[in-house]
Amino acid sequence: MAGRNEFLIWENSPDTRAVFECEWQFIQRNGPHNFDNLYIALKSQTSDGEGTPAAAAAAGQGIYISEGYTSDSAYLLSPRKTPDFAAFIQQCTTQKSGLLVLQVPKASGYVVHSDPWKLRVADCALISCTRSFLLPLEKVEAYDHPIKNVEDIAKTLGAAVGAVGSTLSLSDGSVQQLEFQLERRLSFPWLSANEIQPRRLCVLTWNLTAAKRISWATANCLGIKVVAMSTGPWLETDKPPSEYMLDGYINCDVTPDASLWHRVVAAVKAYPDPIDGIVGPWDALLESTAKAAKHLGMFTPGPEPFAIATNKFLTRQLLDPKAESYFTVESVEELETRLKSGIPVDFPVVSKPVLGTWSFGVYKADNALELRDAVAQTLFLAKKNEDKRIIIESYVDGPEVDCNLVLLDGEILYSEIVDDFPCQADIAEDSVGALFTETQAAVPSGLPKSEQKTITEFIAAAVRQQGFNTGVFHCEARIRNSSVEYVFAKGATVPDLELKENSSGGQTSVFLHEVNARMPGPMSSAGSLVSRGIDLFALLFLCTAADWPRFKALSVPFSHDDVCDHVWLTNCIIPVKLKKVMPLFPGFTAEQIDHEAVDSQHSPLLALSKTHPELIENVVRHSVYIESAAKLAGKEGDFIWATCMVLRTPETKKKTRPCVLPFIKRSMKISIERNRVKGMLKIGYEVVRIFDTKR
């Protein structure tokens, strides 16, 4: 480790003339590390640029490095690196990040992702900003030279491929913290020895608005061009697709009917440029997309596995061919026939649509009377489905989990268990109308490692049994006879997993609810990204493109999993008046706003960030959707405002869990009040309804 030294950075441009007094420290390490790190502390800044060394002034515009104010020599930073480095310094000074870390590659190769800092470092609590100096699929050259003077500093800056900023100081303790985090987060195969060919994918979206709102930056960093396909023409008044990071747009009717795959095939063939893969990562589109991909000779697991995975009856039939734990009905009359048949129903049970998402239309029943009510409500939602049957299956009283899997040729490349906290239906004394809508989720799981292993192995086997051996999967299950249970501590509003005082002694087993043969939703996916560095959206793209080397490379999580950040997802649901939310969706009808994302400029968190920043300092992602209230046992024609927030903390979950719901309540109340006073949102919040787990 070299000693600290001082130098100056001179920025000489038409818009900015500034000089920064700096201190540096360069850390080169032996062993299999991806980067050497140049630490630069910005000690002070002079904005007028007076006293610029003659050598810098004579050379003209650019960024220069010199030893002192009276130095006769100033070394010009690489012109290609100058715009990015200047922008990064501006970003750091704006955010008061006085410590810069420039990362220099220790090996040569082609980048598998052009911004690994945004991907795996930006959510670290120690980091305030990041910057990549790379282009997609770019080749980088190793740089392995010590720093002996300011000329070497200029050369090292020129060799840097990315940078991070921090509010920490240049002290041994701070450097050690940053070194550890950068090492554990960037310890993955970020370079390919072979040149990577660019790909072009066609992505089906449920409407044109979604195509414009989805962030395609992930695909861009992978060197993947995206062609969006949806119903409706691209309007002449809209900005061109390139403004949304799209390569193009295809107007095609994506109504999920029996002939959809034929329309997709015809549209892909008619597109002027070759397309390497197609994906429609929403349940209603999965089977048709797979049929189209198979017909076009593109990678796909085939339509048959998707047909099973998207159908809860076929999934249950595969796992329980004797139908010992379930039955189906298509009407209240058919249910009555079953109840009068003499075949016992092992209560409690759950009623759910054969085709369904988001726990919509899922209800619990403890007896025959409640089952009649539950089936009626489920049938109401199922009437719009192609398969109108509903399934009645056993209710399992045990911890609920999500299991995210990444498979390649049957091998598990990555797996994680996410705790789903008790929902309203789990704890309500009266099951009638109680919902299974998710309240909170947390990662990493609090289940014992042995039980996590049991869940992973069982679900991976079930996924393979459905016919999959490669892909990204988001599965949901419960565990019977767990050694832990959810318990409310004294004064707590959120339960936590604790060892059972009296265990039944039964064998631990897994009850699989469903296999979603796709990545989770954006907020759930963010949990995997923030806690372990796994971008399930990127992996879905690479799987669709059949880019297996990069698929494997980006399935490597952070190292030192024992110190991973704990991530919370929490949901807040508020009834809203239709006439108040319609102005947020100009040009939409009431039918079209169901499951529409609210633009971030209308989120209450935007106002809250300005008035109470301390409340949201750990909120790393958030989203707002408008949903039909009928999906959650509300009245037809009413709507709900559904907010999901992703919170990150480097502390233990036991310290953070009790504060989540008070945080949400306080946040929403403050924001609602501010919106009423300032007229920013003007939504008629008659009742703030939080799905509190303590009732």
C-alpha positions in Angstrom: 0.0 0.0 0.0 1.6 3.3 -1.1 1.8 6.3 1.1 -0.6 9.2 0.7 0.4 12.1 -1.6 -1.1 15.3 -2.7 -1.8 16.6 -6.2 -4.1 18.9 -8.1 -6.9 18.3 -10.7 -7.5 21.2 -13.1 -10.7 21.3 -15.1 -10.5 23.7 -18.0 -13.7 23.8 -20.1 -16.0 26.4 -21.7 -18.4 26.0 -18.8 -16.1 25.2 -15.9 -12.8 26.4 -14.7 -11.9 24.8 -11.4 -9.0 23.4 -9.4 -9.3 20.6 -6.8 -6.7 20.0 -4.1 -6.5 16.2 -3.7 -4.9 13.5 -1.7 -4.4 10.0 -3.2 -3.8 6.4 -2.2 -3.3 3.5 -4.6 -4.1 0.0 -3.6 -2.7 -2.9 -5.7 -3.3 -6.4 -4.4 -2.1 -9.8 -5.4 -4.4 -12.6 -6.1 -7.6 -13.1 -8.1 -9.0 -9.6 -7.8 -10.7 -7.9 -10.6 -9.5 -4.3 -9.9 -6.8 -2.1 -8.4 -8.2 1.0 -6.7 -7.0 4.6 -6.8 -8.5 6.6 -3.9 -8.8 10.3 -4.4 -9.9 12.6 -1.6 -11.2 16.0 -2.8 -9.9 18.3 -0.1 -10.9 21.7 -1.5 -12.1 23.4 -4.6 -11.5 26.8 -6.2 -14.1 27.6 -8.9 -12.3 30.4 -10.8 -9.4 28.3 -12.0 -6.9 31.1 -11.3 -3.3 30.1 -11.1 -3.6 27.4 -13.7 -0.1 26.1 -14.5 1.2 27.6 -17.7 1.5 24.1 -19.2 -2.2 23.4 -18.7 -3.3 26.9 -19.8 -1.3 26.6 -23.0 -2.6 23.2 -23.9 -6.2 24.3 -23.9 -9.3 22.6 -22.7 -9.4 19.4 -20.8 -8.6 17.9 -17.4 -5.0 18.1 -16.2 -3.1 16.6 -13.3 -0.2 18.5 -11.7 1.9 18.2 -8.6 1.3 21.8 -7.4 0.2 25.3 -8.3 3.7 26.3 -9.4 4.4 23.1 -11.3 5.9 23.5 -14.8 4.3 20.2 -15.9 0.6 19.3 -16.2 -0.5 16.0 -17.6 -3.6 15.8 -19.8 -6.2 13.2 -19.0 -7.2 10.9 -21.9 -9.7 13.0 -24.1 -12.0 10.0 -24.3 -12.2 9.8 -20.5 -12.5 13.6 -19.9 -16.3 14.0 -20.3 -17.1 11.0 -18.0 -14.6 12.0 -15.4 -15.7 15.6 -15.4 -19.4 14.5 -15.0 -18.3 12.2 -12.2 -16.5 15.0 -10.3 -19.5 17.2 -10.7 -21.8 14.4 -9.5 -19.5 13.9 -6.4 -19.3 17.6 -5.5 -23.1 18.0 -5.9 -23.7 15.1 -3.5 -20.9 16.1 -1.2 -19.0 12.9 -1.9 -15.5 13.8 -1.1 -13.9 10.4 -1.7 -13.5 9.0 -5.2 -12.5 5.5 -6.0 -11.2 4.9 -9.6 -11.1 1.2 -10.5 -8.5 -0.1 -12.9 -8.8 -3.6 -14.5 -6.3 -6.3 -13.7 -7.2 -8.4 -16.7 -8.1 -8.0 -20.4 -11.3 -9.0 -22.1 -14.8 -8.1 -23.2 -17.2 -6.7 -20.7 -20.3 -8.9 -20.0 -22.2 -5.8 -18.6 -21.1 -2.2 -19.3 -22.1 -0.9 -15.9 -21.3 -3.4 -13.1 -21.1 -0.4 -10.6 -24.7 0.5 -11.1 -25.6 -3.1 -11.2 -23.9 -4.3 -8.0 -22.4 -1.3 -6.1 -24.8 1.6 -6.4 -27.2 0.2 -3.7 -24.4 -0.1 -1.1 -25.0 2.2 1.9 -21.4 3.4 1.8 -21.7 4.5 -1.8 -23.4 7.8 -2.9 -22.8 7.7 -6.6 -21.3 5.6 -9.4 -20.0 6.1 -12.9 -19.1 3.6 -15.7 -16.6 4.7 -18.4 -17.5 1.6 -20.5 -19.4 1.0 -23.7 -21.5 -2.2 -24.1 -19.5 -5.2 -25.2 -16.3 -3.1 -25.1 -12.9 -4.7 -24.9 -10.7 -3.5 -22.0 -7.0 -3.9 -21.5 -5.3 -4.8 -18.2 -3.3 -2.1 -16.5 -0.7 -3.1 -14.0 1.6 -0.2 -13.1 2.5 1.4 -9.8 2.1 5.1 -9.1 5.3 6.9 -8.5 4.4 10.5 -9.6 1.6 12.7 -11.0 2.2 11.5 -14.5 1.4 8.0 -13.3 -1.8 9.3 -11.7 -2.9 10.7 -15.0 -2.1 7.4 -16.8 -4.0 5.4 -14.1 -7.0 7.7 -14.4 -6.9 7.1 -18.1 -6.9 3.4 -17.6 -9.8 3.4 -15.1 -13.0 1.8 -16.3 -15.4 2.9 -13.6 -15.6 4.9 -10.4 -17.6 5.2 -7.2 -18.1 8.2 -4.8 -18.5 8.1 -1.0 -19.0 10.5 1.8 -16.4 8.7 3.8 -13.0 10.2 4.4 -9.6 8.9 3.3 -8.7 7.0 6.4 -7.5 3.5 6.9 -10.8 2.5 8.4 -12.9 3.9 5.6 -10.6 2.4 2.9 -10.9 -1.0 4.5 -14.7 -0.8 4.5 -14.8 0.3 0.9 -12.2 -2.3 -0.2 -14.3 -5.0 1.4 -17.6 -3.9 -0.2 -16.1 -3.4 -3.6 -14.4 -6.8 -3.5 -17.5 -8.7 -2.3 -19.8 -7.0 -4.8 -17.5 -7.1 -7.9 -16.2 -10.7 -7.4 -17.8 -12.1 -10.5 -16.7 -13.0 -14.0 -17.1 -9.4 -15.4 -15.0 -10.1 -18.5 -15.2 -12.6 -21.3 -12.1 -13.9 -23.1 -14.1 -14.1 -26.3 -15.7 -11.3 -28.2 -19.4 -11.0 -27.5 -21.9 -10.7 -30.4 -24.7 -8.2 -30.0 -28.2 -9.5 -29.9 -31.7 -8.2 -30.8 -34.7 -9.4 -28.8 -38.4 -8.9 -29.3 -40.2 -8.2 -26.0 -44.0 -8.5 -25.8 -45.6 -5.9 -23.5 -49.3 -5.7 -22.5 -49.7 -2.2 -23.9 -47.9 0.6 -25.7 -47.6 2.7 -22.5 -45.7 -0.2 -20.8 -43.3 -0.3 -23.7 -42.5 3.4 -23.1 -42.3 3.2 -19.3 -40.2 0.1 -18.8 -36.5 0.9 -18.3 -34.5 -0.8 -21.1 -31.2 0.3 -19.6 -30.5 -3.3 -18.5 -30.7 -4.6 -22.0 -28.6 -1.7 -23.3 -25.8 -2.5 -20.8 -25.8 -6.1 -22.1 -25.4 -4.9 -25.7 -28.9 -6.2 -26.4 -31.2 -4.3 -28.7 -34.9 -4.4 -27.8 -37.8 -4.3 -30.2 -41.0 -3.9 -28.2 -44.2 -5.5 -29.5 -47.7 -4.4 -28.4 -51.1 -3.5 -29.5 -51.6 -0.1 -31.2 -49.5 2.0 -33.5 -46.6 4.3 -32.3 -48.1 7.7 -32.5 -46.5 10.4 -34.7 -46.7 12.8 -31.8 -44.6 10.5 -29.6 -40.8 10.7 -29.3 -39.1 8.1 -31.5 -38.5 4.6 -30.0 -34.8 5.4 -29.7 -35.6 8.0 -27.0 -36.9 5.1 -24.9 -33.7 3.0 -25.5 -35.7 0.9 -28.0 -34.3 -0.4 -31.3 -37.8 -0.4 -32.7 -41.5 -1.1 -32.2 -43.9 -3.6 -33.7 -47.6 -2.9 -33.8 -49.2 -6.3 -33.2 -52.4 -7.4 -31.5 -51.1 -9.2 -28.4 -54.5 -10.3 -27.0 -53.7 -13.6 -25.4 -55.9 -15.9 -27.5 -55.2 -19.1 -29.4 -53.9 -17.3 -32.5 -51.5 -15.0 -30.8 -48.5 -17.0 -31.6 -49.3 -17.0 -35.3 -49.5 -13.2 -35.2 -46.2 -13.0 -33.3 -44.4 -15.2 -35.9 -45.7 -13.2 -38.8 -44.7 -9.9 -37.1 -41.2 -11.1 -36.3 -40.7 -12.4 -39.9 -41.8 -9.0 -41.3 -39.4 -7.0 -39.1 -36.6 -5.6 -41.3 -33.7 -6.7 -39.0 -33.0 -10.2 -37.6 -34.4 -11.0 -34.2 -32.5 -13.6 -32.0 -35.2 -14.3 -29.4 -38.7 -13.4 -28.2 -40.0 -13.1 -24.7 -43.3 -12.1 -23.1 -42.6 -12.1 -19.4 -46.2 -12.0 -18.2 -48.2 -15.1 -17.4 -50.9 -14.6 -20.1 -48.2 -14.4 -22.8 -45.7 -17.1 -21.8 -47.2 -20.1 -23.6 -48.0 -18.2 -26.9 -44.5 -16.7 -26.9 -42.9 -20.1 -26.4 -45.0 -21.5 -29.4 -43.8 -18.6 -31.6 -40.2 -19.1 -30.5 -40.3 -22.8 -31.2 -41.7 -22.2 -34.7 -39.0 -19.6 -35.4 -36.2 -21.9 -34.2 -35.3 -19.7 -31.2 -34.4 -20.9 -27.7 -37.4 -21.9 -25.6 -38.2 -24.6 -23.1 -41.2 -25.3 -25.2 -44.9 -24.4 -24.8 -45.8 -27.5 -22.8 -44.0 -26.6 -19.6 -45.5 -23.1 -19.7 -49.0 -24.5 -20.2 -48.5 -26.4 -16.9 -46.8 -23.7 -15.0 -49.5 -21.1 -15.7 -52.3 -23.4 -14.8 -52.7 -24.1 -11.1 -54.8 -27.2 -11.7 -52.3 -28.8 -14.0 -49.5 -27.9 -11.6 -51.4 -29.5 -8.7 -52.3 -32.5 -10.8 -48.7 -33.1 -11.6 -47.7 -33.0 -7.9 -50.7 -34.9 -6.6 -52.0 -37.2 -9.4 -54.4 -38.9 -7.0 -56.1 -35.6 -6.2 -56.0 -36.2 -2.5 -55.6 -32.5 -1.6 -57.7 -30.6 -4.1 -60.7 -30.6 -6.4 -62.1 -28.1 -9.0 -65.5 -26.6 -9.7 -66.9 -24.3 -12.3 -70.0 -23.1 -10.5 -71.7 -22.7 -7.2 -74.0 -25.5 -8.2 -71.1 -27.8 -8.9 -69.7 -27.0 -5.4 -73.1 -27.9 -3.8 -73.0 -31.3 -5.6 -69.5 -31.9 -4.2 -70.5 -31.0 -0.7 -73.5 -33.3 -0.8 -71.5 -36.2 -2.3 -70.3 -37.5 1.0 -66.6 -37.0 0.0 -65.2 -35.1 3.0 -63.6 -31.7 2.6 -60.6 -31.3 4.9 -61.0 -27.8 6.2 -59.4 -25.2 6.2 -59.1 -24.9 2.4 -58.3 -22.2 -0.1 -60.3 -21.2 -3.2 -58.4 -19.8 -6.1 -58.7 -19.4 -9.9 -57.0 -22.0 -12.1 -55.6 -19.0 -14.0 -54.7 -16.1 -11.9 -52.0 -13.8 -10.6 -51.1 -11.6 -7.6 -53.3 -13.6 -5.1 -56.3 -12.0 -6.7 -59.5 -14.1 -6.1 -57.8 -16.2 -3.4 -59.9 -16.8 -0.3 -59.7 -19.1 2.8 -62.6 -21.1 4.2 -62.8 -22.8 7.5 -66.2 -24.5 6.9 -68.8 -25.2 4.2 -70.6 -22.0 4.7 -67.4 -19.9 4.3 -66.5 -22.1 1.3 -69.7 -21.2 -0.5 -68.9 -17.5 0.0 -65.3 -17.9 -1.1 -66.1 -19.9 -4.2 -68.7 -17.2 -5.2 -66.1 -14.5 -4.9 -63.4 -16.5 -6.8 -65.9 -17.4 -9.6 -66.6 -13.7 -10.0 -63.0 -13.0 -10.9 -62.5 -16.2 -12.9 -65.4 -15.5 -15.3 -63.0 -13.4 -17.5 -60.6 -16.3 -17.8 -60.4 -18.7 -20.7 -60.4 -21.5 -18.2 -63.1 -20.5 -15.7 -62.6 -23.4 -13.3 -61.5 -22.7 -9.7 -59.4 -25.0 -7.6 -60.1 -25.8 -3.9 -57.0 -27.0 -2.1 -55.7 -27.6 1.4 -54.7 -24.6 3.4 -51.2 -25.1 4.9 -50.5 -23.3 8.2 -46.8 -22.7 8.0 -44.3 -20.0 7.0 -44.8 -18.8 3.4 -41.9 -18.2 1.1 -40.8 -17.2 -2.3 -38.1 -19.3 -3.9 -36.2 -17.7 -6.8 -34.3 -20.1 -9.0 -31.9 -19.8 -11.9 -31.4 -23.1 -13.8 -29.1 -24.1 -16.7 -29.4 -27.6 -18.0 -31.0 -28.7 -14.8 -28.2 -27.3 -12.6 -29.1 -24.7 -10.0 -26.9 -21.6 -10.7 -28.6 -19.5 -8.1 -31.3 -19.8 -5.5 -32.7 -17.7 -2.7 -35.5 -18.0 -0.2 -37.6 -14.9 0.6 -39.8 -14.7 3.7 -43.4 -13.7 3.0 -45.0 -12.5 6.2 -48.4 -13.5 7.4 -51.2 -11.9 5.4 -54.7 -10.9 6.4 -56.2 -14.3 5.7 -53.5 -16.1 7.8 -54.4 -14.3 11.0 -58.0 -13.0 10.7 -60.4 -14.7 13.2 -63.1 -14.6 10.5 -61.9 -15.9 7.1 -64.8 -14.4 5.1 -63.4 -11.8 2.7 -59.9 -12.0 4.2 -57.2 -11.5 1.7 -53.9 -13.3 0.8 -52.4 -10.1 -0.6 -48.8 -9.9 0.4 -48.0 -7.5 3.3 -44.3 -7.7 3.7 -41.4 -9.8 2.4 -37.8 -10.0 3.6 -34.5 -11.3 2.3 -32.4 -13.1 3.5 -34.7 -15.6 5.0 -35.0 -16.2 8.7 -35.7 -19.9 8.2 -33.1 -22.4 9.3 -30.6 -23.3 6.6 -31.7 -26.9 6.5 -35.3 -25.9 5.8 -34.2 -23.5 3.1 -32.3 -26.3 1.5 -35.4 -28.6 1.7 -37.5 -25.9 0.0 -35.0 -25.3 -2.8 -34.5 -28.9 -3.6 -38.2 -29.7 -3.6 -39.1 -26.7 -5.8 -36.2 -27.3 -8.2 -37.4 -30.9 -8.7 -41.0 -29.7 -9.3 -39.8 -27.2 -11.9 -37.9 -29.9 -13.7 -41.0 -32.2 -13.4 -43.0 -29.5 -15.3 -40.5 -29.9 -18.2 -38.1 -27.0 -17.5 -34.4 -27.4 -17.2 -33.2 -23.8 -18.0 -34.6 -20.4 -17.1 -35.5 -18.0 -14.4 -38.3 -19.0 -11.9 -40.2 -17.2 -9.2 -42.0 -19.9 -7.1 -44.3 -19.7 -4.0 -44.7 -22.3 -1.3 -45.3 -23.0 2.3 -43.4 -25.3 4.7 -45.2 -27.8 6.9 -43.9 -28.6 10.3 -41.3 -25.9 10.3 -39.2 -25.5 13.5 -40.1 -21.8 13.5 -43.3 -19.7 13.5 -44.3 -16.1 13.4 -44.6 -14.5 16.8 -45.5 -10.9 17.8 -43.1 -9.6 20.4 -44.5 -7.3 23.0 -45.5 -4.0 21.5 -44.5 -5.1 18.0 -46.7 -4.4 14.9 -44.9 -6.9 12.8 -44.2 -10.5 13.7 -40.9 -12.3 13.4 -39.8 -15.9 13.0 -39.0 -17.5 16.3 -38.3 -21.1 17.3 -41.4 -23.0 18.3 -41.8 -23.7 22.0 -43.7 -26.9 21.3 -42.8 -28.6 18.0 -45.1 -31.2 16.6 -42.2 -33.4 15.7 -43.6 -34.1 12.2 -41.4 -34.3 9.2 -40.7 -31.0 7.4 -42.3 -30.9 4.0 -43.0 -28.3 1.2 -46.4 -27.4 -0.2 -45.9 -25.7 -3.6 -48.4 -23.0 -4.5 -47.2 -22.1 -7.9 -44.3 -21.9 -10.4 -44.0 -18.6 -12.2 -41.7 -19.4 -15.1 -40.3 -15.8 -15.3 -38.6 -13.3 -13.1 -40.6 -11.8 -10.2 -42.2 -8.3 -10.5 -39.9 -5.3 -10.5 -40.0 -4.6 -6.8 -39.4 -8.2 -5.8 -36.6 -8.4 -8.3 -35.1 -5.3 -6.7 -34.8 -7.3 -3.5 -32.6 -9.9 -5.1 -30.5 -7.1 -6.8 -30.0 -5.0 -3.7 -29.3 -7.9 -1.3 -27.2 -10.2 -3.5 -26.5 -8.5 -6.8 -28.6 -10.8 -8.9 -30.5 -9.0 -11.7 -33.2 -11.5 -12.6 -34.4 -9.2 -15.4 -31.0 -9.3 -17.1 -30.8 -13.0 -16.7 -34.2 -13.4 -18.4 -32.8 -11.4 -21.4 -29.7 -13.5 -21.6 -31.7 -16.7 -21.3 -33.9 -15.5 -24.2 -30.8 -14.7 -26.2 -29.3 -18.1 -25.4 -26.2 -16.3 -24.2 -25.1 -19.0 -21.7 -21.6 -17.8 -20.8 -23.0 -14.4 -19.6 -26.1 -16.2 -18.1 -23.7 -18.1 -15.9 -21.5 -15.0 -15.1 -24.3 -12.8 -13.9 -25.8 -15.7 -11.8 -22.9 -15.3 -9.4 -24.0 -13.4 -6.2 -22.1 -11.2 -3.9 -19.5 -13.0 -1.8 -19.6 -13.1 2.0 -23.3 -13.8 2.1 -23.2 -13.7 5.9 -22.9 -9.9 5.8 -25.4 -9.2 3.0 -27.8 -6.2 3.4 -31.3 -7.0 4.6 -34.0 -5.9 2.3 -37.7 -5.4 3.0 -40.6 -5.1 0.6 -43.7 -3.6 2.1 -47.1 -2.9 0.5 -49.5 -0.1 1.3 -53.0 -0.1 -0.2 -55.4 2.9 -0.2 -58.9 3.2 -1.7 -59.2 6.0 -4.2 -61.9 7.7 -6.1 -61.9 7.1 -9.9 -62.6 10.7 -10.7 -59.5 11.8 -8.8 -57.0 9.4 -10.5 -58.3 9.7 -14.0 -56.4 13.0 -14.6 -53.2 11.0 -14.0 -53.9 9.0 -17.2 -54.8 11.4 -20.0 -56.4 9.6 -22.9 -57.2 6.5 -20.9 -60.6 5.0 -20.2 -61.6 3.7 -16.7 -61.1 0.1 -18.0 -57.6 0.9 -19.2 -56.2 2.2 -16.0 -56.5 -1.2 -14.2 -52.9 -2.3 -13.3 -51.4 0.8 -14.7 -48.2 2.3 -13.2 -48.5 5.8 -11.8 -45.8 8.1 -13.1 -43.1 8.7 -10.4 -43.8 12.5 -10.5 -47.2 11.7 -8.8 -45.8 9.4 -6.1 -46.2 10.7 -2.5 -42.6 9.7 -1.8 -41.5 12.6 -4.1 -43.1 15.1 -1.8 -41.9 13.2 1.3 -38.3 13.2 0.1 -38.3 17.0 0.2 -40.0 17.5 3.5 -38.8 14.5 5.5 -35.7 13.0 3.9 -34.8 11.1 7.0 -37.9 8.9 6.5 -36.9 7.7 3.0 -33.1 7.4 3.3 -33.3 3.6 3.2 -36.0 3.4 0.4 -34.1 2.2 -2.6 -37.0 1.5 -4.9 -40.7 2.2 -5.0 -43.7 1.9 -7.3 -47.3 2.8 -7.5 -50.1 1.0 -9.4 -53.8 1.6 -9.8 -55.8 -1.6 -9.4 -59.4 -2.6 -9.7 -60.8 -2.9 -6.1 -62.8 -5.9 -7.3 -59.6 -8.0 -7.4 -59.4 -7.5 -3.6 -63.0 -8.1 -2.6 -63.9 -4.5 -3.3 -66.8 -3.1 -5.3 -66.8 -3.3 -9.1 -65.9 0.1 -10.4 -63.8 1.1 -7.4 -60.0 1.4 -7.4 -57.1 1.2 -5.1 -53.8 3.0 -5.0 -51.1 0.2 -4.4 -47.7 1.4 -3.3 -44.7 -1.0 -2.9 -41.5 0.1 -1.3 -38.1 -1.6 -1.1 -36.1 -0.7 2.0 -32.5 -1.6 2.6 -30.6 -1.8 5.9 -27.2 -3.2 6.7 -28.4 -4.0 10.2 -30.0 -7.2 11.4 -33.7 -7.8 10.5 -34.7 -7.9 14.2 -33.7 -4.3 14.5 -35.6 -3.2 11.4 -38.7 -5.3 11.2 -40.7 -3.5 14.0 -40.1 -0.1 12.4 -41.5 -0.9 8.9 -45.2 -0.4 9.4 -44.9 2.8 11.5 -42.6 4.1 8.8 -45.1 3.4 6.1 -48.0 4.9 8.1 -46.1 8.0 9.0 -44.8 8.4 5.4 -48.2 8.1 3.8 -50.0 10.3 6.3 -47.4 13.1 5.9 -47.5 12.8 2.1 -51.3 12.7 1.9 -51.6 15.8 4.1 -49.0 17.6 2.0 -50.7 16.7 -1.2 -54.0 18.0 0.1 -52.5 21.3 1.2 -50.4 21.9 -1.9 -52.9 20.4 -4.4 -50.1 18.3 -5.9 -52.1 15.0 -6.2 -55.6 15.9 -5.2 -56.7 12.3 -4.6 -59.6 11.8 -2.2 -58.1 9.7 0.5 -61.1 9.0 2.7 -59.4 6.1 4.5 -55.8 5.2 4.8 -55.9 1.4 4.8 -52.7 -0.4 5.8 -52.7 -4.2 5.7 -51.3 -4.3 9.2 -50.5 -7.8 10.3 -51.6 -7.2 13.9 -55.3 -7.2 14.3 
